Amino acid sequence: MKRGKRYQKKNRRWLKVSLLLLLIMTVVGCVYSYAVYNGAKNTVDKKMHQEVNSINHEVTKKKLKENDPLNILLLGVDKRAGDRGRSDALMVLSIDPNNNRSQLISIPRDTRTKMVGDDPQAGRMDKINHAYAFGGTEMSIQTVENLLNVEMDYYVRMNMEGLSEMVNAVGGITVNNELQWKDTGYYKKGYQYSKGNIKLNGPQTMGFVRMRYQDPNGDFGRNERQRKVIQAIIDKGATIGSVNKIGNVMDVLGNNVKTNMNFSTMKNILLNYRSAADSMVTYQMTGTGTKIDGIYYLQMSDKEIRNVHDIIEEYSSKRPS
């Protein structure tokens, strides 16, 4: 099918947020001892695994058994004092093992859409990241499915603060920064972010991925920095040479990640779907900024929503591309 101009193919292998982190750590664990492997299994099944009612697991199991394409909702959650927080990062990851390809679609947090789910706020128009604040993972899944008219098979939710712990667990990361600025917002500690390759610890990383207002590209620029950080964590995690560090990483995942995938499912995806990571494309949904009753929203056109629906559905087809 014909894709939009913003549909950019990436030559490097990366998936967003926590899914590939989990799979990478499974691989790394297997390289070491059975004890590490067993610890990873216990962490996933006992601390990370959390089912949801909004996904038909019988259909999903059948798709997994037949190696059909999968759609995975990735949620990066910003927890706040006194409530469950908001999903400041929403992505739909589609994996197609039949054609050895995968794609990642970013949904801007300010996207205005109908809230769907079992909550008093259901039916109202609001920012899509508020779905998590109102009804948690269940409402986020249903709201995204309703917006794009597609079905999710799995979800992976990560507390964004876990990124700081993850970076420290792997011993810091290096990223290429394209915009020089000084942090005066999130941490207000005056972190300096120079252009070029910079080394970041956990707190510095959080300032790096949270900054928005000093970036002329706003949320889109922030999304790109988040992608760079995740890639850097994956690269660093793949070179970890210490069993102790692996244990630290698994502890971070166990404390910050929830998913309806158990360890057996992750192994299945690793063995039968990993070739799909060889060809990754990304798409950033775009809309028109508007204010309604003094609140800023990003209004998606029907054409943009149909386009994204078609992109995801085309990946779900078993036909060779």
Backbone as a ProteinNet text record, in pm:
[ID]
protein_1_A
[PRIMARY]
MKRGKRYQKKNRRWLKVSLLLLLIMTVVGCVYSYAVYNGAKNTVDKKMHQEVNSINHEVTKKKLKENDPLNILLLGVDKRAGDRGRSDALMVLSIDPNNNRSQLISIPRDTRTKMVGDDPQAGRMDKINHAYAFGGTEMSIQTVENLLNVEMDYYVRMNMEGLSEMVNAVGGITVNNELQWKDTGYYKKGYQYSKGNIKLNGPQTMGFVRMRYQDPNGDFGRNERQRKVIQAIIDKGATIGSVNKIGNVMDVLGNNVKTNMNFSTMKNILLNYRSAADSMVTYQMTGTGTKIDGIYYLQMSDKEIRNVHDIIEEYSSKRPS
[TERTIARY]
83.5	0	86.6	29.4	104.1	104.9	223	234.1	260.3	230.6	250	396	424.2	560.9	632.1	553.9	616.7	651.9	619.3	645.8	792.3	876.9	1020.9	1074	1152.1	1210.4	1340.1	1358	1477.9	1563.3	1692.8	1781.9	1828	1822.1	1866.9	1752.3	1786.5	1687.1	1651.8	1529	1484.7	1334.2	1288.1	1147.6	1136.4	1018.6	1003.1	968.7	1006.7	974	1016.4	925.3	972.4	968.7	896.8	884.1	1019	1098.9	1225.7	1323	1309.2	1392.5	1370	1244.5	1213.4	1273.2	1256.7	1307.5	1459.6	1521.7	1667.8	1719.7	1654.8	1701.7	1682.5	1579.3	1561.5	1679.7	1719.6	1833.7	1960.1	1984.6	2105	2105.4	1987.3	1978.6	2013.6	1969	1997	2145.7	2217.1	2360	2434.6	2380.1	2446.5	2397.3	2362.8	2332.2	2182.9	2146.5	2006.2	1946.8	2028.2	1978.8	1929.5	2004.7	1963.1	1835.3	1831.3	1712.5	1590.4	1608	1497.4	1450.9	1547.9	1512.1	1432.2	1467.2	1393.2	1249.8	1233.7	1100.7	1015.3	1072.5	998.3	958.5	1050.7	1020.4	903.7	906.2	799.9	666.3	664.3	537.7	478.1	562.5	512	497.9	578.6	574.4	521.6	547.9	514.3	383.2	348.6	232.3	102.6	17.6	-110.9	-210.7	-311.3	-410.9	-506.7	-575.2	-678.2	-800.4	-918.1	-1042.2	-1071.4	-1006.6	-1037.7	-971.8	-889.3	-825.5	-877.2	-919.6	-968.5	-848.4	-817.9	-695.9	-704.4	-824.9	-838.3	-798.1	-842.6	-805.4	-654.7	-600.7	-457.5	-374.4	-414.1	-340.3	-338.9	-451.9	-459.1	-365.9	-363.6	-275	-128.4	-95.1	42.2	81.9	-9.9	16.6	41.1	-29.9	-18.6	81.3	153.9	253.4	192.9	71.2	6.2	63.4	47.3	91.5	22.9	93.5	43	46.3	-50.6	-52	-33.4	61	94.4	87.5	8	-0.8	107.3	191	298.4	259.6	261.6	222.5	338.5	379.3	476.6	400.9	391.1	303.6	382	329.7	385.6	298	344	266.1	274	162.7	154.9	100.3	138.1	92.6	-58.3	-123.8	-267.8	-352.2	-293.3	-370.3	-280.6	-339.1	-263.3	-171.5	-188.6	-99.9	-162.7	-80.1	-124.6	-27.1	-76.8	9.2	69.2	189.3	253.2	316.8	325.1	374.5	280.5	223	135.4	183.5	211.4	254.1	185.7	158.2	108.1	219.5	266.2	372.1	308.3	331.1	280.8	398.5	387.4	494.2	440.1	503.4	459.1	571.3	568.7	676.8	670	554	538.9	620.3	634.8	709.6	834.3	871.2	991.3	996.4	893	886	809.1	831.4	758.7	745.4	647.9	626.1	583.1	610.8	576.1	505	382.2	303	286.8	330.3	320.7	192.4	119.1	-4.2	23.2	18.7	45.8	-45.8	7.7	-66.4	-184.7	-180.6	-287.4	-398.8	-390.6	-492.6	-631.8	-724	-861.2	-943.1	-1002.4	-1080.7	-1182.3	-1271.2	-1373.9	-1317.3	-1345.9	-1305.3	-1397.6	-1337.8	-1414.7	-1373.9	-1475.9	-1444.7	-1545	-1514.9	-1603.1	-1562.2	-1602.4	-1568.2	-1670.6	-1703.8	-1800.6	-1761.7	-1631.3	-1585.7	-1604	-1644	-1663.4	-1767.6	-1738.6	-1829.2	-1791.7	-1712.4	-1673.3	-1552.6	-1536.3	-1420.8	-1311.2	-1190.8	-1081.9	-948.8	-838.8	-706.5	-688	-623.1	-611.8	-530	-436.2	-357.4	-437.5	-554.2	-639.2	-714.7	-719.6	-787.8	-725.3	-593.4	-526.6	-559.3	-565.6	-597.3	-737.8	-831	-968.7	-988.4	-937	-968.2	-851.3	-728.3	-611.6	-585.1	-514.3	-475.6	-597	-701.4	-820.6	-879.4	-894.4	-955.8	-861.6	-732	-635.4	-645.4	-651.5	-662.1	-789.7	-902.3	-1030.4	-1039.1	-980.4	-984.8	-899.7	-781.7	-696	-761.8	-818.1	-885.8	-1002	-1075.3	-1188	-1141.6	-1035.5	-983.9	-939.8	-864.4	-803.5	-882.9	-986.8	-1067.8	-980.7	-894.5	-810.7	-813.4	-770	-767.7	-624.8	-605.1	-476.1	-469.1	-349.6	-326.8	-255.4	-166.8	-93.5	-72.7	-34.3	6.3	132.2	212.7	326.5	322.6	313.2	306.1	429.1	493	612.9	601.4	632.8	641.9	762.5	739.7	847	962.3	933	1040.1	1133.5	1082.8	1166.7	1280.4	1264.8	1373.1	1498.4	1480.5	1594.1	1665	1587.1	1645.5	1712.6	1652.1	1708.9	1843.9	1851.2	1976.8	2087	2054.2	2153.7	2191.7	2093.7	2120	2219	2216.4	2310.9	2439.3	2450.7	2573.7	2579.9	2462.9	2459.7	2454.8	2414.9	2401.8	2464.8	2486.5	2534	2434.6	2393.6	2300.5	2354	2306.2	2341.8	2233.6	2271.8	2176.9	2186.5	2073.3	2072	2032.1	1996	1947.5	2010.2	2081.5	2145.1	2046.6	2038.2	1952.6	1993.9	1936.1	1960.1	1828.4	1830.4	1707.6	1665.7	1548.7	1493.4	1352.3	1308.6	1170.2	1150.8	1185.9	1147.9	1220.6	1353.2	1428.2	1474.7	1485.5	1531.1	1665.7	1753	1887.7	1992.8	1946	2039.6	2123.6	2074.7	2151.1	2173.2	2294.7	2329.3	2328.9	2261.4	2257	2320.1	2445.9	2519.6	2488.6	2518	2501	2607.9	2573.6	2667.6	2642.3	2737.3	2724.2	2742.7	2645.4	2652	2623.3	2687.1	2665.5	2563	2470.9	2362.5	2350.4	2328.1	2288.3	2135.5	2078.4	1933.5	1859.7	1887.4	1816.9	1837.7	1959	1984.2	1900.9	1883.1	1802.8	1657.7	1605.6	1467.3	1447.9	1543.2	1535	1541.1	1621.2	1640	1511	1438.3	1319	1193.7	1195.9	1074.4	1065.3	1178.5	1175	1087	1003.8	915.6	912	902.2	874.3	992.6	1114.9	1230.3	1260	1186.1	1205.8	1106.7	1155	1063.3	968	1002	915.5	821.6	823.4	729.8	730.2	610	595.9	669.5	675.2	740.5	891	949.8	1091.8	1115.4	1024.9	1039	1027	934	920	1047.9	1113.9	1238.3	1348	1354.7	1454.7	1425.1	1297.7	1262.1	1308.2	1293.5	1338.2	1489.4	1562.4	1708.6	1750	1680.1	1713.1	1686.2	1572.6	1540.5	1642.7	1680.9	1781.5	1913.2	1950.3	2076.4	2072.7	1956.7	1943.4	1955.9	1891.4	1898.8	2042.1	2111.1	2249.9	2338.8	2319.5	2401.8	2366.7	2236.7	2194.1	2248.4	2263.6	2313.6	2460.7	2531.5	2674.5	2705.2	2600.5	2622.5	2707.2	2813.6	2903.6	2899.2	2798.7	2791.4	2655.5	2658.2	2533.2	2462.1	2538.7	2478	2399.2	2454.6	2383.1	2256.2	2261.2	2141.5	2033.9	2074.9	1980.2	1921.4	2005.2	1956.4	1854.4	1881.9	1789.5	1656.3	1662.6	1538.9	1459.9	1529.5	1460.7	1386.8	1453.2	1391	1267.3	1278.5	1163.6	1050	1085	983.2	908.4	977	915.2	841.4	865.5	812.6	732.3	725.6	660.6	545.1	434.1	321.2	286.5	248	212.5	124.8	40.9	-37.9	38.2	166.2	252.4	317.1	307.2	383.9	518.5	600.9	735.3	731.4	637.1	624.8	590.7	501.5	465.4	584.7	661.8	780	879.9	899.1	990.8	940	808.4	748.7	773.6	749	770.4	917.3	1004.7	1148.5	1190.8	1141.4	1183.7	1120.2	993.6	919.2	892.5	917.7	887.1	1009.5	1125.7	1238.8	1288.9	1267.3	1310.2	1235.5	1117.5	1039.5	1108.9	1202.6	1273.1	1381.4	1409.4	1514	1474.3	1345.3	1297.4	1192.4	1232.7	1143.8	1111	981.9	939.4	862.9	862.3	791.8	699.6	596.1	501.6	454.2	457.1	410.8	278.6	170.3	42.4	48.7	-11.1	-9.6	-151.5	-174.1	-304.7	-291.8	-401.1	-404.2	-427.7	-339.1	-354.1	-473.4	-551.6	-667.8	-697.7	-769	-809.9	-961.6	-1007.7	-1150.6	-1171.9	-1251	-1272.7	-1140.1	-1045.5	-917.1	-816.8	-851.1	-761.9	-708.7	-576.6	-512.6	-535.7	-573.1	-589.3	-520.7	-493.5	-448.9	-563.5	-619.6	-736.4	-690.2	-721.8	-686.5	-796.5	-757.9	-856.6	-902.7	-1021.7	-1071.1	-976.2	-915.6	-822.4	-699.9	-646.7	-528.4	-561.5	-676.9	-716.4	-737.4	-800.3	-819.7	-684.8	-593.1	-461.3	-389.7	-393.3	-326.1	-395.6	-528	-602.4	-558.2	-549	-510.6	-368.6	-278.8	-140.4	-134	-207.4	-206.8	-274.5	-386.4	-457.4	-374.4	-299.3	-214.8	-106.7	-59	39.5	-23.4	-152	-220.5	-254.9	-235.9	-266.8	-156.2	-194.6	-96.7	-37.8	-93	-45.6	94.5	184.5	317.7	305.8	394.2	387.5	456.9
-119.7	0	124.1	234.6	359.2	423.2	459.1	517.3	667.3	739.4	883.3	921.5	1046.7	1094.6	1086.8	1087.5	1087	946.5	845	706.5	679	676.9	671	534.4	475.2	344.8	361.2	281	285	164	185	75.1	1.8	68.1	3	-74.3	-172.7	-256.8	-196.7	-150.9	-105.5	-109.5	-142.9	-134.2	-42.1	9.6	114.6	63.6	148.7	131.1	-6	-84.8	-198.7	-332.7	-350.2	-482.1	-542.5	-473.5	-532.2	-537.6	-446.2	-456.2	-591.3	-631.4	-760.3	-874.6	-869.8	-977.3	-980.9	-864.5	-857.5	-918.4	-882.6	-934.3	-1085.8	-1137.2	-1281.9	-1347	-1288.5	-1341.5	-1336	-1219.5	-1203.3	-1303.2	-1321.9	-1417	-1557.6	-1596.1	-1732	-1752.4	-1644.9	-1656.6	-1694.3	-1655.9	-1683.3	-1815.4	-1818.5	-1944.6	-1969.8	-2093.6	-2127.7	-2047.9	-2016.1	-1940.3	-1803	-1738.9	-1607.6	-1622.9	-1726.4	-1752.8	-1774.8	-1857.7	-1888.4	-1763.7	-1677.5	-1552.5	-1461.5	-1460.2	-1379	-1430.2	-1561.1	-1620.7	-1584.5	-1594.3	-1560.5	-1413.6	-1327.4	-1184.3	-1154.7	-1212.6	-1187	-1241.8	-1368.3	-1433.7	-1389	-1352.6	-1319.4	-1169.6	-1087.6	-944.3	-860.5	-904.2	-821.8	-861.4	-987.9	-1037.7	-987.4	-926.1	-873.6	-878.3	-964.9	-980.5	-861.3	-844.8	-742.2	-805.1	-751.2	-803.3	-750.5	-641	-575.5	-642.2	-743.4	-816.7	-960	-1008	-1145	-1239.2	-1302.4	-1381.4	-1512.1	-1563.1	-1684	-1655.7	-1540.8	-1500.9	-1477.6	-1411.4	-1381.7	-1509	-1605.4	-1731.9	-1804.2	-1800	-1864.1	-1795.3	-1663	-1588	-1620.5	-1629.9	-1659.1	-1799.8	-1895	-2032.7	-2044.9	-1964.3	-1970.9	-1869.9	-1803.3	-1702.7	-1591.7	-1550.9	-1440.6	-1307.6	-1200.8	-1068.2	-1028.6	-950.5	-908.1	-756.3	-701.4	-559.4	-545.9	-464.4	-447.7	-299.7	-267.8	-130	-106	-5.1	31.3	159.9	155.5	270.1	312.4	436.6	494.1	583.7	542.7	608.7	698.7	818.5	914.5	912.5	841.6	834.2	965.3	1002.2	1126.6	1100.8	1186.1	1169.4	1182.6	1084.3	1091.9	1034.5	997.2	930.9	832.6	759.6	656	712.7	843	905.1	911.4	948	960.3	888.6	842.2	774.3	877.4	922.9	1027.7	975.5	846.2	787	673.2	681.3	575.9	536.5	409.4	358.7	226.3	203.1	73.6	6.3	-106.6	-184.2	-301.4	-311.1	-422.8	-508.1	-639.1	-731.9	-832	-839	-926.1	-1023.2	-1145.9	-1241.5	-1301.1	-1295.3	-1353.2	-1277	-1147.1	-1063.1	-1002.3	-1053.2	-1007.1	-855.7	-798.5	-653.3	-617.2	-496.8	-445.5	-295.3	-238.9	-95.5	-42.3	85.3	151.8	282.2	296.2	416.7	492.4	618	702.3	783.6	781	859	974.5	1098.8	1212.1	1213.5	1248.5	1245.3	1339.6	1449.3	1548.4	1518.8	1403.9	1367.6	1368.1	1441.8	1450.1	1335.1	1255.5	1141.1	1102.8	1009.8	966.6	865.8	886.8	793.2	670.9	552.3	428.6	335.4	279.2	185.3	190.9	119.5	111.6	216.5	339.6	451.6	562	640.5	749.6	848.4	855.3	948.1	892.4	767.9	706.7	785	806	877.7	1022.9	1080.7	1220.4	1232.1	1349.5	1378	1437	1382	1429.1	1390.9	1431	1391	1241.7	1178	1033.2	986.2	1068.3	1024.2	1027.8	1092	1092.2	960.2	877.9	749.4	665.5	671.2	594.9	654.1	786	850.9	813.5	800.2	768	619	533.8	391.6	297.4	347.8	261	196.8	83.6	13.7	-28.7	-77.1	-124	-14.1	105.7	215.1	265.3	262.2	302.1	210.6	80.3	-16.4	6.6	18.6	34	166.1	271.5	402.3	404.4	343.1	335.2	247.9	135.2	47.8	120.7	199.1	272.7	382.2	451.8	559.2	506.6	396.1	346.3	231.7	182.6	70.8	-50.6	-85.5	-204.9	-274.5	-399.9	-475.1	-496	-480.6	-507.1	-653.5	-710.5	-847.1	-849.7	-754.9	-745.8	-599.4	-576.3	-443.1	-456.6	-352.2	-342	-201.6	-193.2	-64.2	-45.6	70.2	97.9	232.5	233	357.9	435.5	558.2	635.2	660.3	668.1	684.7	563.8	450.1	331.7	349.5	443.1	470.6	516.8	601.4	649.7	533.3	445.3	328.7	236.4	221.6	134.7	186.1	316.5	376.2	355.2	376.9	354.7	206.7	117.7	-25.8	-74.2	-11.7	-52.9	28.8	119.5	196.5	323.5	381.2	504.9	476.8	577.8	562.9	682.2	666.5	774.2	794.8	919.7	951.7	1068.4	1078.2	1192.9	1298.6	1416	1523.4	1628.8	1662.5	1756.2	1897.4	1916.9	2047.8	2083	2194.6	2235	2312	2272.2	2344.5	2317.2	2394.6	2378.2	2343.6	2239.2	2194.9	2294.5	2352.6	2444.8	2403.6	2286.1	2247.7	2130.5	2009.1	1888.7	1875.3	1877.1	1861.5	1994.2	2095.2	2227.8	2222	2132.7	2121.7	2178.8	2239	2305.7	2213.1	2093.9	2003.3	2068.3	2056.8	2110.6	1997.6	2018.9	1919.4	1980.3	1946.5	2001	1921	1980.1	1908.2	1800.9	1695.2	1586.2	1469.8	1379.7	1263.3	1303.7	1273.8	1309.1	1186.1	1178.9	1068.9	1112.3	1021.5	1053.7	947.6	994.7	901.5	900.8	833.7	821.6	954.4	1039.5	1168	1257.2	1258.3	1339.2	1288.5	1157.5	1099.1	1143.9	1150.9	1193	1337.2	1424.6	1561.1	1564.6	1475.8	1469.1	1428.3	1329.6	1279.9	1359.7	1437	1509.7	1649.3	1708.3	1845.4	1855.7	1959.1	1979	2123.3	2217.4	2355.8	2428.3	2381.4	2443.3	2382	2280.3	2213.2	2270.4	2324.2	2380.3	2276.4	2147.9	2042.3	1985.7	2043.6	2005.6	1857.4	1798.4	1657	1567.6	1609.7	1527.5	1518.3	1630.2	1628.4	1542.6	1550.7	1470.5	1322.2	1286.1	1146.2	1092.5	1175.3	1132	1111.5	1199.5	1180.6	1055	1025.5	902.4	780.5	785.8	674.4	654.5	765	755.5	694.1	731	677.9	528.2	485.6	343	265.1	317.7	250	239.6	346.4	346.2	244.1	232.5	133.5	-7.4	-31	-162.9	-195.4	-99.3	-121.1	-150.7	-74.7	-94.2	-225.8	-257.6	-381.4	-504.1	-496.2	-609.8	-637.5	-541.7	-559.6	-576.1	-592.7	-611	-735.5	-721.8	-833.6	-881.6	-845.3	-881	-941.2	-1059.5	-1121.1	-1032.5	-961.6	-871.5	-761.5	-708.3	-603.2	-657.2	-779.7	-840.4	-850	-893.2	-900.4	-765.2	-659.7	-524.5	-481.3	-513.2	-476.9	-550.1	-678.4	-752.7	-696.5	-652.1	-589.3	-463.4	-382.2	-259.1	-292.9	-391.5	-431.2	-481.8	-563.7	-619.1	-513.5	-404.9	-298.4	-194.8	-192.8	-83.2	-124.8	-252.9	-297.5	-392	-373.2	-465.5	-502.9	-628.6	-675.8	-799.7	-823.8	-946.8	-1061.8	-1039.6	-1147.1	-1216.8	-1349.8	-1423.1	-1461.8	-1530.3	-1561.1	-1654.1	-1747.3	-1838.9	-1764.4	-1665.9	-1585.6	-1507.2	-1448	-1372.2	-1461	-1583.1	-1675.6	-1709.9	-1729.5	-1760	-1646.2	-1523.9	-1407.7	-1395.4	-1419.5	-1411.1	-1511.3	-1633.9	-1739.6	-1727.6	-1687.1	-1692.7	-1557.5	-1449	-1316.8	-1225.5	-1270.6	-1178.5	-1131.9	-1212.2	-1169.6	-1045.5	-1021.2	-902.8	-773.9	-783.1	-663.3	-619.6	-703	-668.7	-551.3	-527.8	-416.8	-339.5	-224.8	-144.5	-12.4	20.9	151.5	221	352.8	428.7	531.2	565.9	666.8	749.7	880.2	972.5	1033.1	1004.2	1063.7	1215.7	1287.6	1433.5	1488.1	1601.8	1665.1	1815.6	1881.5	2026.9	2070.4	2154.5	2204.2	2299	2283.1	2369	2383.3	2489.5	2508.5	2502.1	2423.4	2411.2	2439.9	2541.5	2585.4	2612.8	2668.3	2707	2594.2	2472.3	2356.8	2318.2	2292.2	2257.3	2110.1	2086	1949.9	1939.2	1815.2	1787.8	1715.3	1781.5	1727.5	1646	1515.7	1429.2	1431.7	1446.4	1443.7	1299.8	1285.6	1152.9	1083.8	1162.8	1107.7	1048.8	1118.5	1068.8	941.2	938	819.6	700.2	723.4	614.5	564.8	658.1	621.3	529.2	564.2	483.5	348.7	349.9	223.5	131.9	186.9	107.2	53.4	135.2	91.7	-29.1	-22.3	-132.5	-256	-237.1	-350.2	-419.2	-341	-400	-488	-450.1	-532	-658.4	-654.8	-770.2	-875.2	-839.7	-932.3	-1036.4	-1159.6	-1265.9	-1262.8	-1177.2	-1172	-1112.4	-1166.7	-1107.2	-966.6	-876.5	-736.5	-719.2
0	0	0	-37.7	-40.9	96.1	145.9	278.3	268.4	378.7	382.4	381.2	352.4	345.5	479.1	588.3	719.8	764	679.5	716	687.7	790.1	772.2	808.9	718.3	745.4	820.9	925.6	1007.3	974.7	952	921.6	1045.5	1161.8	1283.1	1346.6	1429.3	1495.4	1629.5	1644.1	1776.5	1785.8	1903.5	1936.2	2055.3	2080.4	2178.6	2316.4	2416.4	2556.5	2603	2664.5	2741.4	2671.2	2559.8	2500.6	2466	2383.7	2342.8	2459.4	2554.7	2674.3	2741.3	2751.6	2814.3	2734	2602.7	2519.1	2519.6	2513.8	2517.1	2646.6	2757.4	2885.5	2894.2	2827.5	2823.9	2751.5	2638	2563.3	2648.2	2707.8	2789.6	2903.6	2965.9	3076.5	3033	2912	2864.7	2837.7	2807.1	2781.1	2908.6	3019.6	3147.1	3205.8	3329.4	3395.6	3406.8	3436.2	3455.5	3569.8	3669.6	3784.4	3740.8	3651.2	3600.7	3518.9	3434.6	3352.7	3440.2	3542.2	3631.4	3705.2	3742.2	3808.8	3718.2	3589.8	3493.6	3480.7	3475.6	3465.2	3586.5	3703.2	3824.4	3826.3	3781.8	3779.4	3686.8	3567.2	3469.5	3518.3	3557.6	3590.6	3723.8	3819.4	3951.5	3977.6	3908.2	3937	3821.7	3698.2	3582.7	3516.7	3522.4	3449.4	3511.8	3429.8	3475.7	3360.1	3372.4	3267.2	3263.3	3149.9	3134.5	3069.3	3097.7	3041.6	2901.7	2863.7	2737	2616.8	2639.2	2529.4	2529.6	2412.6	2398.1	2392.6	2504.4	2513.2	2435	2411.4	2331	2186.1	2134.8	1998.9	1991.1	2092.3	2094.2	2097.7	2179.8	2189	2054.6	1984.1	1853.5	1753.7	1757.2	1667.7	1697.7	1825.4	1864.9	1820.4	1835.5	1796.5	1647.4	1568.3	1422.7	1367.1	1457.3	1417.3	1331.8	1367.2	1297.5	1346.3	1267.4	1312.5	1442.9	1524.6	1655.1	1667.1	1741.3	1777.1	1927.5	1967.2	2109.1	2144.7	2246.1	2292.5	2396.2	2372.5	2464.1	2535.8	2668.1	2749.6	2839	2826.2	2918.2	3014.5	3140.9	3237.5	3332	3349.9	3444.7	3569.2	3672.7	3796.2	3872.4	3936.7	4011.8	4151.4	4243.8	4382.1	4389.3	4450.6	4471.1	4360.7	4244.7	4139.6	4065.4	3968.4	3898.2	3791.8	3757.7	3659.8	3521.8	3423.8	3285.6	3193.7	3079.5	2983.1	2889.5	2922.9	2844.2	2716.6	2701	2576.2	2537.7	2418.5	2367.3	2228.9	2209.2	2080.3	2049.9	1923.6	1879	1800.5	1852.2	1788.2	1715.7	1585.3	1505.4	1459.6	1481.5	1445.7	1344.9	1228	1119.8	1083.9	1140.7	1113.8	974.2	909.7	775.8	672.1	695	601.8	665.7	785.4	855.2	867	927.1	940.3	1066.5	1113	1228.9	1213.9	1284	1275	1410.8	1430.3	1556	1524.1	1573.3	1549.1	1680	1681.3	1800.5	1796.5	1907.9	1920.7	2016.3	1971.5	2060.8	2182.2	2295.1	2421.9	2424.5	2346.4	2347.9	2247.8	2179.9	2081.5	2143.9	2082	2133.3	2076.7	2166.6	2121.8	2228.7	2196	2291.1	2390.2	2517.2	2621	2615.8	2618.5	2608.4	2721.4	2790.4	2897.5	3009.7	3116.9	3232.2	3335.6	3310.7	3398.3	3374.9	3475.5	3457.2	3347.2	3314.7	3211.2	3070.5	3060.2	2928.9	2848.6	2721.1	2632.9	2611	2700.5	2685.2	2593.3	2533.4	2450.2	2538.9	2528.9	2613.6	2549.6	2613.7	2566.7	2587.1	2491.2	2496.6	2616.3	2663.1	2777.9	2908.1	2906.8	3025.3	3042.6	2937.3	2948.6	3059.5	3069.7	3175.6	3312.5	3320.5	3448.2	3495.1	3400.9	3435.8	3465.5	3377.2	3387.3	3372.9	3390.7	3388.6	3253.7	3258	3135.6	3054	3121.3	3050.4	2962.3	3018.2	2943	2833.8	2858.7	2755.6	2634.9	2658.4	2549.2	2469.2	2538	2469.4	2394.1	2450	2384.7	2258.9	2264.3	2145.5	2038.9	2080.5	1984.2	1916.3	1992.9	1936.4	1841.4	1878.1	1792.5	1656.9	1657.2	1534.2	1470.4	1540.7	1490.9	1460.4	1555.3	1546.7	1682.7	1686.1	1810.8	1859	1990	2051.5	2095.1	2088.8	2135.1	2269.6	2289.5	2415.5	2450.9	2574.4	2617.6	2701.8	2704.8	2796.3	2855	2985.9	3054.7	3140.9	3126.1	3204.9	3273.8	3401.5	3475.4	3422.9	3375.2	3314.9	3411.8	3541.6	3638.5	3637.8	3590.5	3580.9	3481.9	3387.1	3293.2	3366.1	3466.9	3544.7	3613.4	3674.4	3741.2	3640.7	3521.9	3420.7	3372.2	3347.7	3301.5	3404.6	3530.5	3635.7	3646.4	3623.5	3634.7	3529.8	3410.1	3305.1	3307.3	3403.1	3416.9	3336.1	3301.2	3223.3	3074.4	2997.4	2852	2780.4	2650.2	2564.2	2451.1	2428.4	2320.3	2239.6	2116.7	2033.1	2046.4	2097.3	2122.2	2012.3	1952.1	1839.7	1878.8	2005.9	2049.8	2184.4	2190.4	2316	2403.2	2530.6	2623.2	2766.3	2857	2999.9	3066.1	3150.2	3215.4	3323.3	3302.9	3403.4	3443	3392.7	3414.4	3506.6	3460.1	3532	3665.9	3661.6	3785.8	3843.7	3757	3798.9	3869.7	3819.8	3875.9	3782.3	3674.1	3583.7	3500	3469.7	3383.8	3247.9	3197.9	3066.8	2964.7	2852.6	2745.9	2620.7	2598.6	2484.2	2358.4	2243.6	2117.7	2104.4	2031.5	2009.3	2102.6	2110.9	2197.7	2342.7	2426.9	2568.3	2653.5	2769.2	2862.8	2967.2	2998.4	3090.5	3198.5	3323.5	3428.4	3435.1	3535	3542.3	3549.9	3650.1	3659.7	3538.3	3482.6	3362.9	3245.6	3238.2	3131.9	3142	3264.6	3281	3234	3264.6	3214.4	3063.1	3005.8	2860.9	2789.8	2844.1	2775.6	2808.9	2915.2	2955.6	2894.2	2858.8	2808.1	2683.3	2680.3	2565.7	2519.9	2613.6	2577.3	2513.6	2537.5	2473.2	2336.7	2301.7	2173.6	2072.7	1960.5	1860.5	1802.5	1817.9	1767.3	1874.3	1993.9	2098.7	2130.4	2133.3	2165.2	2066.2	1940.6	1839.4	1866.1	1907.4	1943.8	2066.7	2162.2	2283.9	2252.3	2164.6	2125.8	2063.8	1983.6	1920.4	2025	2125.2	2230.8	2312.2	2334.3	2404.2	2325.4	2193.7	2110.1	2121.7	2123.5	2134.9	2267.6	2373.6	2506	2511.4	2459.7	2461.7	2380.4	2263.7	2182.9	2258.2	2328.4	2403.7	2517	2583.5	2690.7	2634.3	2520.9	2458	2420.6	2357.3	2316.8	2437	2544.2	2663.4	2731.7	2735.9	2800.1	2730.3	2598.6	2522.2	2548.5	2610.1	2635.7	2783.8	2864.3	3008	3032.2	3110.8	3136.4	3278.9	3352.8	3493.6	3526.9	3589.7	3632.6	3733.4	3816.2	3914.2	3845.7	3736	3663.6	3599.5	3549.8	3493	3599.7	3719.4	3829.9	3862.3	3857.6	3884.2	3779.4	3653.4	3546	3563.6	3596.5	3616.9	3734.6	3838.5	3951.9	3907.4	3823.9	3774.5	3692.8	3602.8	3521.8	3610.3	3708.2	3796.6	3874.7	3907.4	3987.6	3903.5	3772.9	3691.9	3569.2	3538.4	3415.5	3446.3	3376.5	3379.3	3235	3214	3080.5	3092.9	2991.1	2990.1	2925.1	2893.1	2845.4	2963.8	2967.8	3066.9	3004.9	3082.8	3034.8	2913.4	2913.8	2801.2	2672.7	2683	2565.8	2514.7	2606.5	2565.4	2491.9	2542	2475.1	2335.3	2323.8	2194.2	2095.3	2140.4	2053.4	2016.6	2112.9	2087.8	1981.2	1990.4	1899.4	1761.3	1756.3	1630.6	1564.6	1637.4	1582.7	1572.3	1621.6	1629.8	1493.2	1386.2	1252.8	1207.1	1267	1229.4	1269.7	1365.4	1410.4	1312.5	1211.4	1115.6	1026.2	1013.5	931	1010	1063.4	1147.9	1078.8	1077.5	1028	1139.6	1136.7	1239.9	1175.8	1248.5	1200.3	1319.5	1303.1	1406.5	1361.1	1431.7	1396.2	1413.4	1321	1326.5	1313.4	1375.3	1370.8	1378	1408.7	1416.2	1560.2	1611.2	1747.4	1757.6	1863.4	1882.7	2031.1	2068.1	2206.1	2216.6	2312.8	2340.3	2487.8	2516.3	2654.9	2725.7	2650.6	2707.9	2723.8	2679.5	2693	2556.4	2549.4	2422.5	2388.9	2264.3	2213.7	2077	2037.6	1901.4	1831.6	1731.7	1661.6	1541.4	1540.8	1429	1323.3	1198.1	1090.3	1066.4	1008.4	973.3	875.3	786.8	688.2	756.6	856.8	927.9	1004.5	1068.4	1144.6	1051	937.3	839.6	787.8	764.5	714.4	812.8	940.7	1042	1057.2	1053.2	1057	943.5	823.4	707	720	775.2	793.6	886.6	996.7	1093.2	1034.3	966.6	907.9	800.3	724.3	620.8	683.1	799.6	870.4	925.6	949.8	1006.6	901.8	775.1	667.6	654.2	621	601.2	460.7	375.3	237.9	233.3	151	136	83.3	135	92.3	-41.3
[MASK]
+++++++++++++++++++++++++++++++++++++++++++++++++++++++++++++++++++++++++++++++++++++++++++++++++++++++++++++++++++++++++++++++++++++++++++++++++++++++++++++++++++++++++++++++++++++++++++++++++++++++++++++++++++++++++++++++++++++++++++++++++++++++++++++++++++++++++++++++++++++++++++++++++++++++++++++++++++++++++++++++++

